[in-house]
Amino acid sequence: MVSEEAIRRRSHEIWIEEGRPEGRDLEHWLEAEAELEREQQKRDLRTTAFHRLIYRVEERQRSVPPRPRISAPPQIRVAQRVSRDSRPAAA
């Protein structure tokens, strides 16, 4: 719902834009009210669409199965030193 103050400001703007005619205050008021209501509905639709999109993303994240836990972390193997005595003889 649009506030009365917003309608008052917009109807005043319309009145000024039309050259300040006399006796059309109700017409300007109704025009301002209709205009602001349409804008409010557009904002509501955009907000609703945004919330639907966010909900779908969150729903997708909940539906993706978690990765299985690794039972044993990978181990880094380091080569063992070979002593000079245990090396095979060079040909």
N, C-alpha and C positions, 0 to 999 in steps of 0.2 A: 504494500500500500504506500502510496506517495504522500508525503507530508503536505499539509495545507500551506506551510511556508514556502515549500518548493513550487507549488502551483501558483502561489501569489507572485513569486519572483518571475517565473516564466511568463505568466499572463501580462505582467508589467513590461517585460521585454517585447512581447508580441505587440502590445499597445504602442510602444515607442517605435518599433519597426514599421508599423502601419501608419505612422504619422500622427499619432495621438488623436484618433477619432473619438467623438463623443457618443455615448449611449451604446457601446458595443462591449461593455465590460463582461457581461455574462458569456457572450460569444468567445471572447478572449480566454476567459476562465475555463470554459469547456474544452477549447482547443488545447490549452496548456495541460489540462488534466489528462486528456486523451494521449497527447504526445509523451508525457512523462510516464504514463501507464505502459505504453508500448515499449519505451526504453527499459523500464523495470522488468517487463516480461522477457525482453531479449537478454538482459543481465542474468535473470533467473535461469533461462535456458542454457546459457553458456556455463553458468556455475554448475547446473545439474549435469551437463555433458562432461565437464571437467571431473566432477566427483565420480561419475560412472567410469571414466577412463582410469582414474586412480584406483578405484575398486577392482577393475579388471587386472591391473598390474599387480596389485596386492594378492588377488586371488591366484594369479599365475605363479607368483612367488611361493605361495603356500602349497600349490599343487606339485611343484618340482620336488622329487624325492631327494632327501639329503644324501650326500656322498657317504659311502661306508667308511667307518673309521679304520685306520691302518693299525693292525694288531702289533706289529713290531716296526719301528722306524727303520729306514734304510741305513745300512752301516757302510762306513768308508773303510776300505781295506787298503792298507799301506804295505808296499812290498817289503819283504824281510831282507835284511842285509845278508849277503853271502860272503863268508870269509875267504881269503885268498887260498887257504889250504883246501877248501872243499870245491873249488872251481875245477872244471875239466881242463885237461892240458890242451894248449893250443897246438894245432897241427902244423 
